[in-house]
Amino acid sequence: MTELPRRPLGATGLHVPPIGIGAAEIGDMTETFAYSVPEDRALETVRAALAGPITFLDTAASYGDGESERRIGLVLREQDGLPPNYVLSTKADRDLRTGDFSGEQFKRSVERSLKLLGLDRLQMVFVHDPEHTTFEAAMAPGGPVEVLQRFKADGVIEHIGVAGGPIDMLIRYVETGAFEAVITHNRYTLLNQSAEPLIELAYQRGLGVLNAAPYGSGLLAKGPAAYPRYAYTAAPEDLLNRAGAMERICADYNIPLAAPALQFSLRDQRIDSTIVGMSRPERLQQTLDMAAIAIPDEMWARLDEFVGPPADPEEVRWRGPATDA
Ligand SMILES: NC(=O)c1ccc[n+]([C@@H]2O[C@H](COP(=O)([O-])OP(=O)(O)OC[C@H]3O[C@@H](n4cnc5c(N)ncnc54)[C@H](OP(=O)(O)O)[C@@H]3O)[C@@H](O)[C@H]2O)c1
């Protein structure tokens, strides 16, 4: 299969396609996504992902507490490592049982990622969800950021990024100049565009800009009736109503809601790659199909009316049990 064209990921020297594949789902995160993903289907999805044409896969140490990385590692071992030109990113995490977000924990997290993935170096590692610690603790000498920098100096990690939820928090990390790329999630979608100032800042500073969860964790792909969840928890009524209105507009044009949901992110030239989560091999072609559907200007204008206020979905998450992807 022909690879998608790739573009530079900020100044990292890595090149990524406009669409990346998210591997949270294959970590079998039942609480986060409200469904389970059996190992055989996860492995088929990873095999399809590594076969192309999308040459970027994103995972994290915390996805299924190592399960996503373990499953990816099984397929990498079958295939003798990553295909040429492929980018695999992962994220270093707190201890999910104790909440430990220390430098020592980040060292353990990176070492476990290397072991599970079966790799001796990692192209891109993000500090994952630092909303679970303070900015001061994360940036302190011997803290998690410095530990990743040491791995980088030793050649174990090639590039360091930051990934998380609250936009103000990510802006603060981007402003430190310590990160080469940033991942925002669920906050630059058809329904919520509160990441706008972060995307602009990261772009202006030349960071790699990655927009994850264009479907708001599934609702904008499966539809608000079939999957009434946004950002890993039950979606509030207002959001469901707006999504329903958007779905009806799409139906007028015989276009699935997933197409404008994905293309909203793809058409923003500041974004280097849009990370779409999936747990079925057929999703790869479906994603390419969603990217290729022509959307009339008039339809975009009608969808714009239902974007909603720039509220942070974190507020929604705080009302339910805290789960992450
Ligand atoms: N803090 C962070 O750094 C962070 C946070 C969130 C996400 N991420 C990354 O971004 C990735 C994407 O986010 P996400 O997975 O949470 O949300 P998402 O990409 O908005 O949505 C993924 C969901 O959409 C479904 N889906 C995808 N394509 C579909 C299609 N063509 N038809 C029907 N359903 C479709 C998937 O279903 P199936 O499982 O059935 O395929 C899955 O339930 C994650 O996997 C992760 O790698 C990072």
The ligand as a Gaussian input file, in Angstrom:
#p B3LYP/6-31G(d) Opt

LIG

0 1
 N       -3.112000      12.537000      26.959000
 C       -2.812000      12.096000      25.754000
 O       -1.703000      12.157000      25.304000
 C       -3.878000      11.468000      24.879000
 C       -5.200000      11.569000      25.269000
 C       -6.157000      11.030000      24.439000
 C       -5.797000      10.353000      23.280000
 N       -4.494000      10.228000      22.960000
 C       -4.078000       9.460000      21.759000
 O       -4.961000       9.752000      20.701000
 C       -5.598000       8.563000      20.247000
 C       -6.980000       8.925000      19.774000
 O       -7.826000       9.300000      20.840000
 P       -9.064000       8.393000      21.271000
 O       -8.834000       7.047000      20.723000
 O       -9.244000       8.535000      22.689000
 O      -10.309000       9.075000      20.554000
 P      -10.798000       9.252000      19.028000
 O       -9.688000       9.085000      18.092000
 O      -11.554000      10.525000      19.019000
 O      -11.867000       8.089000      18.865000
 C      -11.534000       6.733000      18.891000
 C      -12.816000       5.960000      18.864000
 O      -13.433000       6.136000      17.587000
 C      -13.746000       4.893000      17.031000
 N      -13.543000       4.953000      15.596000
 C      -12.430000       5.317000      14.937000
 N      -12.641000       5.280000      13.622000
 C      -13.914000       4.863000      13.444000
 C      -14.710000       4.608000      12.310000
 N      -14.235000       4.786000      11.072000
 N      -15.985000       4.168000      12.510000
 C      -16.468000       3.977000      13.742000
 N      -15.758000       4.195000      14.851000
 C      -14.486000       4.638000      14.702000
 C      -12.843000       3.877000      17.683000
 O      -13.545000       2.661000      17.707000
 P      -12.927000       1.191000      17.674000
 O      -12.154000       1.002000      18.946000
 O      -14.165000       0.358000      17.611000
 O      -12.056000       1.073000      16.442000
 C      -12.668000       4.468000      19.068000
 O      -13.730000       4.078000      19.889000
 C       -5.522000       7.586000      21.417000
 O       -5.633000       6.234000      20.999000
 C       -4.143000       7.943000      21.955000
 O       -3.145000       7.338000      21.170000
 C       -3.526000      10.798000      23.729000

